[in-house]
């Protein structure tokens, strides 16, 4: 039985979030390359791409070879718009991060723009066939080493929204959505099956007091285990019933998988009442 615990990192200020995020990406990369010759990372949109501006420099500062030629970048979700559209998650990722680094273009996987205007399920199916090739016969062969996700004030993550039927999709790895509660309405998204069964490290990032009700809703208890000058590190236990918040429904089940949340003091403002002082949650 899996104990649903996660690590929560709390920055004193929002501007301190990248300094917490980058070492986790470094660690995920090193772990992946210790076992394989490839590093698969899934990126989401929203405000998250802007946090990656200084990621390349962070590898240099840490004395780590990023091995960019081994990276494979996929999208946790994407809006069905051209790459030139400001709603494009890939455009945001390129402008903030990908255009700075020499990852082979063939290893950066955007949607097939020639299919825009087709049925969304066709776009999703084509995307799935490229990032999870049919030649991979098992969930162990399908994998994502690191997933970077945000979460909205309603608890949605990627393009998985509260009470939406896609939350219970058990077959597809990439699904199309025609009726997104947020515009634009047509999107594709990785499914819960990918996040829960095929992902090694999942990192949620969300700051500001607008995130506080969500963190309060998905965590049942919190124990501070480390405090530095600019941040705190805690162990949190997830609520058993998080059906109202898609982000709280995600918990990777692969052996050795890690679930991590990063927020700031504003995002964590409602958690003090859940603090426990014992050494075991």
C-alpha positions in Angstrom: 0.0 0.0 0.0 1.4 3.4 -1.0 1.5 6.0 1.7 0.3 9.2 0.1 3.0 11.6 1.2 4.7 14.4 -0.7 7.5 16.9 0.0 6.5 20.5 0.2 9.0 23.3 -0.4 8.0 26.8 0.8 10.0 29.8 -0.4 9.9 32.9 1.8 9.1 34.9 -1.3 7.8 34.1 -4.7 11.1 35.2 -6.3 12.8 32.4 -4.4 10.8 29.6 -6.1 13.3 29.0 -9.0 16.1 28.3 -6.5 14.0 25.5 -5.0 12.8 24.2 -8.4 16.1 24.0 -10.2 17.9 21.6 -7.8 14.9 19.2 -8.1 15.2 19.2 -11.9 19.0 18.6 -11.6 18.3 15.7 -9.3 15.7 14.2 -11.6 18.0 14.5 -14.6 20.9 12.9 -12.8 18.7 10.0 -11.6 17.3 9.4 -15.1 20.7 9.4 -16.8 22.1 7.1 -14.2 19.7 4.5 -15.5 19.2 5.5 -19.2 20.6 7.5 -22.0 17.5 9.8 -22.2 15.7 12.3 -20.1 12.0 12.8 -20.7 10.5 15.9 -19.2 6.9 17.2 -19.5 6.2 20.9 -19.3 3.0 22.7 -18.8 1.9 26.2 -19.6 0.5 29.1 -17.6 3.1 30.9 -15.5 5.4 27.9 -15.2 7.5 28.5 -18.4 8.6 31.9 -17.2 10.2 30.2 -14.1 12.6 28.3 -16.4 14.4 31.4 -17.8 17.5 30.8 -15.6 17.4 27.0 -15.7 20.3 26.7 -18.2 22.5 29.0 -16.1 21.6 27.0 -13.0 23.4 23.9 -14.4 26.5 25.9 -14.9 26.4 27.4 -11.4 25.9 23.9 -10.0 28.8 22.4 -12.0 26.4 20.0 -13.7 26.6 18.9 -17.3 22.9 19.2 -18.5 23.5 16.8 -21.5 21.0 18.7 -23.6 21.4 16.2 -26.4 19.7 13.6 -24.2 16.6 15.6 -23.4 13.2 14.9 -24.8 10.6 17.6 -24.1 6.9 16.8 -24.3 3.9 18.9 -23.3 1.7 18.1 -20.3 -1.1 19.8 -22.3 -1.5 22.0 -25.2 -4.1 24.4 -26.7 -5.1 23.6 -30.3 -3.7 26.7 -31.8 -0.7 27.5 -34.1 2.7 27.8 -32.6 2.6 31.6 -33.3 -0.5 32.0 -31.2 0.0 33.5 -27.7 -2.2 30.8 -26.2 0.4 28.1 -27.3 2.1 26.5 -24.4 4.9 25.4 -26.7 5.5 29.0 -27.7 5.8 30.0 -24.1 8.2 27.2 -23.4 10.3 28.1 -26.4 10.5 31.8 -25.5 11.3 31.2 -21.9 13.6 28.2 -22.1 13.9 26.0 -25.1 15.3 28.6 -27.5 18.2 29.0 -25.2 19.5 25.4 -25.2 20.7 23.0 -27.9 18.1 20.3 -27.4 17.7 18.6 -30.8 14.6 19.9 -32.5 13.5 16.4 -33.2 13.4 15.8 -29.5 11.0 18.6 -28.7 7.4 17.4 -29.3 4.8 19.9 -30.2 1.4 19.2 -31.7 1.2 18.5 -35.4 0.0 21.9 -36.7 -1.1 20.4 -40.0 -3.9 18.7 -38.1 -5.4 21.9 -36.6 -9.0 21.9 -37.7 -9.3 18.1 -37.5 -11.1 16.3 -34.8 -9.3 16.9 -31.5 -9.2 13.2 -30.8 -7.2 12.7 -33.9 -4.6 15.3 -32.8 -4.4 13.7 -29.4 -3.9 10.2 -31.0 -1.2 11.4 -33.3 0.6 13.1 -30.4 0.4 10.0 -28.3 1.9 7.9 -31.1 5.0 10.2 -31.2 5.7 10.6 -27.5 4.7 7.0 -26.5 5.5 4.9 -29.5 3.4 1.8 -30.1 6.7 -0.2 -30.0 6.7 0.3 -26.3 4.7 -2.7 -25.0 4.5 -2.0 -21.3 4.0 0.9 -18.9 7.6 0.3 -17.7 8.8 1.2 -21.2 6.5 4.2 -21.4 7.9 6.7 -18.9 8.3 10.4 -18.1 11.3 11.2 -15.8 10.1 14.6 -14.7 6.8 16.4 -14.9 6.5 20.1 -14.2 2.9 21.2 -13.5 1.1 24.2 -12.2 -2.4 24.2 -10.7 -5.2 26.7 -11.0 -7.4 28.3 -8.3 -10.0 25.6 -9.0 -7.3 22.9 -8.6 -7.1 22.0 -12.3 -3.7 20.9 -13.6 -2.6 20.4 -17.2 -6.0 20.4 -18.9 -7.7 18.1 -16.4 -10.5 20.1 -14.8 -12.7 19.4 -11.7 -15.5 17.0 -12.3 -14.6 16.5 -15.9 -15.0 13.0 -17.5 -11.3 13.0 -18.5 -10.3 12.6 -14.9 -11.4 9.0 -15.2 -9.9 8.1 -18.5 -8.1 4.8 -18.1 -7.1 3.8 -21.6 -5.7 6.9 -23.4 -2.4 8.4 -22.6 -3.1 11.6 -24.4 -6.7 12.8 -24.6 -8.5 15.5 -26.6 -10.8 17.9 -24.9 -13.4 19.9 -26.8 -15.1 21.8 -23.9 -12.3 23.2 -21.7 -13.8 25.4 -18.9 -11.0 27.8 -19.7 -10.5 29.2 -23.2 -9.4 28.1 -25.7 -11.9 25.2 -25.5 -10.0 22.7 -27.7 -6.9 21.1 -26.1 -5.0 17.9 -25.6 -3.7 16.7 -22.3 -1.7 13.9 -20.7 -4.1 11.8 -18.7 -4.1 10.6 -15.1 -2.8 7.3 -16.3 0.4 9.0 -17.4 0.9 11.0 -14.2 0.0 8.3 -11.8 1.4 5.2 -13.5 4.2 6.3 -15.9 5.9 9.3 -14.2 8.9 9.2 -11.9 9.1 12.7 -10.5 6.2 15.2 -10.4 6.8 18.7 -9.3 3.8 21.1 -8.8 4.6 24.8 -8.7 2.1 27.4 -7.5 2.5 30.7 -5.6 0.4 33.4 -4.1 -2.6 33.5 -1.8 -4.9 32.3 -4.7 -3.2 28.9 -4.3 -3.7 28.7 -0.6 -7.2 27.2 -0.6 -6.1 24.4 -2.9 -3.1 23.4 -0.8 -5.3 23.6 2.3 -7.8 21.3 0.5 -5.4 18.6 -0.7 -3.1 18.3 2.4 -4.3 16.7 5.6 -1.2 17.3 7.7 2.2 18.9 7.5 5.4 18.5 9.3 8.4 20.8 8.9 11.6 18.9 8.6 14.1 21.6 7.5 14.4 25.3 7.6 16.9 27.4 5.7 17.4 31.2 5.4 15.1 31.5 2.4 12.8 28.5 2.6 11.2 25.6 4.5 10.9 22.0 3.6 8.0 19.9 4.9 6.5 16.4 4.6 2.8 16.5 3.9 0.2 13.8 3.8 -2.4 14.0 1.1 -6.1 14.0 1.8 -7.7 10.7 0.9 -10.6 12.4 -0.9 -9.3 14.9 -3.4 -11.9 14.4 -6.1 -12.7 18.1 -6.1 -9.1 19.0 -7.0 -7.5 17.3 -10.0 -4.0 18.2 -8.8 -4.7 16.4 -5.5 -5.7 13.2 -7.5 -2.2 12.9 -8.8 0.2 10.6 -6.9 2.9 8.7 -8.9 3.0 5.0 -8.2 6.2 3.9 -9.9 8.8 2.5 -7.6 11.0 5.3 -6.2 8.6 8.0 -7.6 8.6 11.4 -5.9 5.8 13.9 -5.6 6.8 17.5 -4.8 5.1 20.8 -4.3 6.7 24.2 -4.4 4.9 27.4 -3.1 5.6 30.6 -1.2 4.5 31.8 2.2 1.4 33.3 0.7 0.4 30.0 -0.8 1.1 28.2 2.5 -0.7 30.7 4.7 -3.6 28.3 5.5 -1.4 25.3 6.4 -0.3 26.3 9.9 -3.4 24.8 11.5 -2.4 21.4 10.0 1.1 21.4 11.4 2.1 18.3 13.4 5.0 18.2 15.9 5.5 14.5 16.1 8.3 12.8 14.0 5.8 10.6 12.2 2.7 11.9 10.4 
